[in-house]
């Protein structure tokens, strides 16, 4: 299962509904949702590989921004999808979307946890 790390300033209640809708709209299925911490949650989903570009667009439209590793994972899956046989394009991809909620977190608290600048 590949992890997609993301973050947002959106309200969690509205975001969860929008993400579930985005997953369904792009041809995927939400398998599980779980809290990871007070300011983060995870969603496990599956979808056919040929729907990954649609999912990418829907996630961005929902208000998610991606970490470098999350962006790389999505870009890699989009590239793979473009270069496979049509039969393989229907293969299911299992993903874990991890969302950090930045709403309510102050810049000072983020800087305090990262330590002094070098």
N, C-alpha and C positions, 0 to 999 in steps of 0.2 A: 504494500500500500504506500503510495507516494503522499508526502505531506506538502501542503501549500500554506505557507505562513503569510498572514495578512494582518492589516490593522485598519481601523476606521474611527471616525469621530461621530458616526451615526448612533442614534439611540438603539439600545440592544433589542427592545421589544419589537420595534418596527423593522429592524435589520433582520432578525430571525425569520419573520414572516416574508420579507422580500427575498431573502436567500433561498428559502424553501420554494418559493414561487419561481425564482430564477433557475433552480436546479430542475424542477419539473418542466419548465418552459424550454429548456435546452435539451430535453430528452433523458434526463437523469432521474435517479431515485434517491431520496434521502433515507439512509438506513438507520442512522443514530445521531442524536445530538446530546452533548454533555457539557456541563460547566467544567472549566479547567482551573479557574480561580475567580476571584471577585471581579476581575476585569478581563476575562478571556473565556471563550467557549470553543468547542470543537464540533465538527459535523463530519460524519462519515457518509460517503455517497458513492454511487456507481453510475456509470453511463457508458454508452458505446463510444469507442475512440473517435468515430467520425463526428461526434457531437462536441468535441472538446473546444473548438473555436467558438461555438455558440455559447458554451458555458463561460468561457473567458470573457466574452462581451457582456453577458448577463451579470457576472460578478462585479465587473467594473461599473456597470450601470446601477448596481445596488449600493454602490458607495465604498467598495473595498479598494484598498491600495495594497500592494504586495511588497514583501521583503525581497531582497535580492534573490534568495533561494526560491521563494515562491514564484517570482517572475521567471526564473530559469526553468523551474519544473514545468510551468505552463507553456513556455516557449518550446521546450524540448518535446512535450506531448503534441503540440501543434505541428512541429516539424516532422515528427514520426508519422502523424496522421496523413500528411501530404505525400509520403513516400511508401505507403504500404498498399498491398493488394486490396481490392474492394471487399473480399470475404473477411480479411483481417480487420477492416475498418469497423465491423460490427462487434468485434471482441469488446468485452466489458473492461473498463478501467476502474479500479478502486482507488478512491482519493480520501484523504483526511484534510479537511479545511480547518485551519486553526486561526481564530480571529481574536486579536487583541483590541480591546475597547479603550480608546484614548479619551473619550468623553469623561470629564470629571477628574482627570489626572492632570495635575499642574506641571508646568515646565520645570519648576523648582524640584519637584519630587523625582522627575525623570533624571535631571542632572545630578541630584544627590545620590541616586542609586548607581550611576555610571562611574562615579569616582572622579578624582581631579583630572583636569586636562593635562596632557603631557607637553 
